[in-house]
Amino acid sequence: MNPEIEFASQQEIQEYQSERLKEQLAYLANYSPYYKRRFSELGIDIKSVHSISDLAKLPLTTKAELQEFNDDFFCVPKSRIVDITTTSGTLGSPVTFGLTENDLDRLAHNEAISFACSGIKKGDVVQIMTTLDRRFMAGMAYFLGLRKLGATAIRTGAGIPELQWDSILKYHPKYLIAVPSFLLKMIQYAEANGIDYNASGVEGVICIGEALRKENLEPSDLAKTITNKWNIKLYSTYASTEMSTAFNECEHQNGGHHHPELIITEILDENNLPVQDGEAGELIITTLGVEGLPLLRFKTGDIVRAYYGTCACGRNTMRLGPVLGRKQHMIKYKGTTVYPPAMHDLLNCFEEISCHQIIVNSDEYGMDAITLKIGAKSISNDLLTKIKDHFRAKIRVTPTIEFVEIEKLMKEVFPPMSRKPVLFIDRR
C-alpha cells in the first residue's frame, strides 16, 4: 500500500511518468474518437513526445469540450462499462463518466494507497459520512478503497448527526470520512445531548470538499475551530471525478501526496505556461491507466500551489496545498481578489452561525457584488460587528450581510437532489 515509485528520486519519477505518458498517448490515438480527431486536426505526431517535458506539444482539454463532446471521449464500447457516474455540474452541465472493471480496480487501488498514506490500516473501522448514491464517484471509491485495504466500512451516508453518533457509539470507528464543516454540527449535537466526543474513540477524520490548510499549510480557521474542541487529527484530501485520483495528506500533514503511477500534473499560469516553483496556478491533469474515459492535459479550473522536496514520511512526490479557489469563481470585490473558500473558512469559525450561503451578482456598474446569507442561532448587532471585523481583518473587505431564518436557509443550502451543499451561487 506504499508504492515504491513514491519513494523514488525525482528523476526516477519523471522517467517513470514519461514512459507511462507514451503508453497513454498510444491508447488515446487508437481508441479515443475525440483525441484521435484533435491529433489529426493539429497535425500532432505522438511519436515526437518522448517525456513529460514535451507535454506543451499536446493540446489542452477544457471542461466545455468535455461537456460538448462527452460521448467522443469514451474509449470503450458501452458493453464494457460497468458503472456510470457523473460530475456534480458545479461549473455547468454534469459530465458522464463510464468505468470499466479495470477502472474500478484502479479507483479502489487509488483510495487504498491514499488511505494508507493517511495512516489507515487493515482492520481499522472507518465510518463513511458521505453520499454513496446519486451517481457520485467519491462515496463508492471510499468503500472500494477501504475494502481493498482490509478495513471495515460503516456506510452511514451524509448528514443526520443523531445517526452518525449512534453509529460511532455502537461500532467505535477509528476514522471518519466527512465534510469538515459537518463536524461542527456533530460537536454541537454531542454537546446538546451529553455525548463526550473526546471519549468516542475517533482518532482521525479524512476530510473532503473543504480546505483544511491555508496557503502556508498552517491549519485553517475551520480546522482550528474543530480541533480546539475535539482532539482528533484532520487529514486534508483533494480529488475529482475527472481525475479518478486522490491527493491525501500523510501523518505529517504538509499537503496531499501525488500518486505518479496514476496521474501526471502540471500547474500553469493564465497564459498556459508553467508557473515557477512555489507559485499558484491552475492544476492541469493527465490520467494514467484509465480505460473508459481518460483525459489529456485537462484544465481542472482549480487554483493550487505545489510543494516539493522530500516529505518527513520519506515520499519524494509533489504535494498539493489547498485549492485556493476556482478560476471561474474568482471575485474582484472593491479592488480585492477573493475566492469563496476563504470566505467559507471565515464563516465556519463562528459558533453562532448554523449555516451560510455566498451569492455573487453583478451590480449596476457591472462590478462584482457579494451577499452573505447567514442563518444564526441568535441575531444581534454584536454578531454582525464581529463578522464584519473578522472579514476586514482577514480579507480586507466586508460583503453585504443578510440574516435569514435557519430552516429556510438550510433548505436552500441542502436541496433534496443535490449531492453537495450549495454554499456558493454565481449569478454574474
N, C-alpha and C positions, 0 to 999 in steps of 0.2 A: 504493500500500500504506500510505499515511499519510492517512486520510480527513480532509478539510478541517474537518468538524464537530468533530473532536477538538481543533482548534487555535482554534476559535471562542470567543467570550466566554461566560461562564456564562449570561448572559441569552439569548444566541442558542441555546445548547444546550438550555435549558429550553423555549424557544419551539418548537424543532425536535421535542423529545420530546413536547410537548403535542399537536402535530399527529399524530405517529405513534401516540400513545395513542388518539386519537379513531378513527383508522383501524382499530386493533386491536380496539377495543370493538365497532365496527360488524361486523367479521369474526366475533367471538365471538357476537354477538347473532343473526347469520344462520346460522352453521354449527356452533356447539358445543352439543350437547344439554345438557351439564352447565350451562354458564354461562347458556344461554337459560332453563333451569329456575330457576336461582338468581336471575337478574334479575327473573323473574316473581314468585317467592316473596317476595322482599324489596321488591317494588314500585319497582325501580330504573329510572329513565329515563336511558339512557346519554347522551341529548342534554343532560342537565344537567351533564355532565362536560366542562369547557372547557379544562382544563390539568392538569398533573401535580399541582398544588396541590389538586386535587379528588379525589385518589386515596382519601382517607379515606371518601368516599361509597360506595366499592366494597367488596365482600366479600373477605376474605382466603381463601386456599386452603391447606389443610393436607395433609401427607403422608398422613394417614389417609383423607381424602376422595379423594385421588388413587389410593390403593390400593383403596378400596371401590368407586369408580365409574370405574375405569380406562377402560373402553370408551366411557363417555359423554363423555370429554374429547376423543375423536378428532373432528376436523372434516372429514375426507375419507373417502370410501369405501375399503375395503381394496384395491380395484383400483389406487388411486393411490399406495399405499405401496410404496416400492422397497427399503427397508431397515428391519429391525426390530432395535432394541437394547433393553436393559433396564438398570435401575439395579442397583447391586450388592446392594441389600437390607440394607445395614448396620444400618438402623433399622427393619427389618420386612420384609414381603413385597416382592420386587422389583416394579417397575412397568414395564410395557411401553410403549415409545415407538416410533412408526412415523414414518419420514421420507419425504417426497416428494422428487422430483427437485429442486425448488426449495429444500427444506430441506437437502439435501446440498450444493447450491451455497452456501447461506448458511453452513453449517458450514465449508466449505472457505475461504470469504471470512473468517470469524471467525479461523480458525487462521492464515491467511496474514498478516492485518494484525497479529495478536498476535505471530507470529514476527518480522515486520518491526520491530515495536516493540522487541523484544529484540535486534535487530541482525542477524538472519539475512538474507542477501541471495540474489538469484538466482545460481545457480552454486555456492553453498556445499553441502558434503556433510554430511548430518545422519544420525546413527545413532539409530533409534527402538528404545529398550530397554524396551519395554512391550508388553503383550498387544494383539494386533490381532484376536483371535478372541473366542469366548465371548460374543457379543452386547455387546461392550464398545465404547461410542461413542468413547472418547478415542483409542485407537490408530488407528482408521480416520480420525478427524478430523485427527490429526497428519499422516498420509500424504497426505490430500486437500489439506491446507493447504500442505505443502511442494511438492506437485505444482503447485498454483496459483501459488505464489511463484516457481517455476522453480528450486527447489533439488533436489539429488539425495538421495533417501532410501535408507537401508540398513535393512531390516526384520529385525533380529536377534531381536526378541521379548524377553521378560523372563528374568532370571536367567542362570546359567551364565557366570561370569567368564571362563573359558577361551575360549568362543565370542566373547564381547564383545571381548576383547583380540586375538584372531585377526583379527577384522573391522577393528578400529581400526588395527592394524599393517599390514594389507593395503590398506585403502581410504582411510586418513588423513582421517576425518571432522573437520570443524572444530568441530562441535557435537554434543552428545549430548542425548537426551531420556530422563530417568531419574528413578527414586525416589532422593532424596539419600542415604539410609542405605545403599543398594546400592553407592554409590560407595566407601564404606569397605571393602566386600568386594572391590571392584575394586583398591583400593590394596593391601590385604593379599595378594591373589593376585599382583599385579605384584611386590611386594617379595619374595615367596616364590619367584618364578620369574625373577628378574633382569631385569624389564622396567622401563625408565626411563620412567615415566609422564609426567614433565615434558618429555620429548623426543618425546612421541607425536603432537604437532600439535593435540591437542584444546585449544581456547581457551575454550569455554564450555559450560555444561550448562543446559538448560531443565528445571527441577526440578518434579516433580509429586508430589502426595499427602502431602507433609510440609512443615511450616513451616520456612522459612529465616531468618525475622526474628523478633525479639522485638517487644513492643508498641510500643517506640520506634523500630522499623525497623532497629535495630542487628542485626548477624548473630547468629544463634542459636549455641548451643554446638556443635550438629551442623555448621553451616556453617563455623565457625571450625576445627573439627577437620579437616574436609576440605581447606579452602584453606590451612591451615598446612603441609600436606604437598604438595598438588597445586596448582600455580599456574594455576588456572582461575577464570573468573567464573561464579558461580552465579546464575541468574535464577529468582525465585520466580514461581509461577503459581497461579491458583485457578480452578476450573471445576467443573461438574457436568453430568450427563446432562440434568437438568431444565432447565438454563439454555441448553444448546447454545451457550454463550458462554464465553470465557476472559478472565481479567484477568492480563495479563502485565506484568512489570516492564520498564522501558526500561533503557538503559545506566546510568542514574543510580541504579537500584535503591532507589527510595523508595516501594515499593508497586505493586500491579498496576493498570494503567490501565483505566478503564471505557470501553467502546465504546457511546456513546449512540445509535448507529444500530441497535443490536442488542438492547438491554436497558434497562429502567428499574429503578432500585434505590431502596430505602428501608431505613433502619435504625431498628427500633422497639424500645421497651423492653418490660417484662413486661406492661404494660397496653395494648400495641399502639399506643403513641403515639410520635411521632418523638423520638429522643434529641437532646440538644444536640450541636452540632458538637464532634467530638473524643471523644465518649463511645462506649462499646461497647454493642452491642445486636444483635438478630437481623436478619440480612440477609433482606429481602423482595424478590422479583424479579418483574417482568412482562416476558415475552419479546416482542420485536418482530419481525415478518416471518416467524414460524414458521407453517407451514400445517397440518402433521399434528396436533400436539398442543401448542398454545400454552397458556401459563399466565398467570393474572392474580393479582397480589399473592400469589405463592407463598411460604409460610414455609419457608425452607431449613433452619431449625434451627441454622444456623451463627452463632456469636457473633463479630462482627468490629468493627473500628474503621475509619472512613473518614478520609482526609486530603484537604484541599482546598488551593486555591491553585495558581498556575502552576508546573509542574514545569520543571526546567532543560532538559528536552527541548523545551519550548515548548507542550506539551499543557495544556489547561485542564480536563481531565476529572478527576473524582473518582478517588482512588486507594484501593484496599483494602489494609489491612495483613494480617497473618497471621490465619488462623482461630484464635481463642483457645480454642475448644472448641465442642462441640455441646451445644445446650440440654439434650437428653436424656442427655448423658454427664456432666453436672456432678456432681461428687462432693463431699460435705461430710464431711471427714475430720478428726476431733479439732478441730473448730471452724474449720477452714481450707477454703476453697473451692478445689478442684483440678480441672483439666481434663487429660485424657490427653496432649494434645500437649506440655505442659510436662514430663511425666514421660518421654515418649519422647525428648525432646531431651536430658535429663539422662543417660539410659542410653546414648544413641548416642555420647556423647563418651568412653566408656571403651573403649580398645583391647582390653582383656581380655575384653569381652563380645561374643560372636558373634551371639547372638540373645536376644530377650526377649519377654515377653507380660505384659500387665497384666490382672488379673482383679479385678472388684469384686463383693462379696457383701453381703448384709445380715447383721449379727451377731445375737446372741440378743436384743439390745435394739432391733432394727430400725434400727440405725445403719449407715452405710456402712463397709465393711472392704475394704482394698486388699491384694492379694498380688502381688508381682512375681516372676514365674518368670524365672530368668536362666540362660542357657547360657553358661558361661565356659570359656576355654581351660585355666585352672588355678584351682582354688578355694582360697582362703586367708582367714584371719581378717583379714589386711591389706586384701584386696579388699573384704570385707564392711564393714569400718570405713570405707574410702574412700567406698563407695556411700552408707552411712548419713550420713556427714558432709556429703557433697555435697547430699543431699536436704534435710538440716536447714538448710544454708546458703542454698539456693535457694528452697525452697518451705515451709520451717519444720516439716515433718513427715516421718517415716520410715515407709513401709509395711512390712508383713511381707515378708521376702525369702526366696525358696526357690530354691536352686540345682538345676538339672535337667540331665541329660545332653544335650549339644548335639544329637546326632542325634534323640533323642526329641522335644525341643522344636521342632526345625526342622520335623518332620512336623506338629506342631500349628499352627505359625505359617504354614506353606505347604501347606495341604491341596490335594490334586490338582485339585479342581474350582473352587477359589476364584481370582478374578481379582486379588485383592489379598491381601497378607499379613494374617493375623488377629492383630493386635497388641493388641487390646482386646476383652475379653469381659465383658459386663454381666449378672450373674446376680441382680440385685436384684429 
